[in-house]
Amino acid sequence: MRSARRTRAGGTDAFLERLDASWIREIIALLALHLALPESMVRLSARLVEDLGAEHHQLAQLALALEESFAIDLSEDVFGRLQCVRDVIVCVAAHRRRAGLLLC
């Protein structure tokens, strides 16, 4: 799967800029907590496995935490395709938007 950053022109990064920064901080905090990392290491471009060292069980726990925190349903298939922090944020926002729960 391509990283969310490389979507159509003006796409993902412009979308991220419209999100409330507190939502992004909350997602980054959850990532840091479940990966046992300082938040400063969790950058938008950081790859979950390669850069942050995420293991399968950590990602499964993270998916559950995101579902609970943001009132969304993430299938294992969808979450398994996410490659970087930016992908996770975009995924959460898209699921919230589909459910009519905006993050802006």
Order of alpha helices (4+ residues) and beta strands (2+ residues): alpha-alpha-alpha-alpha-alpha
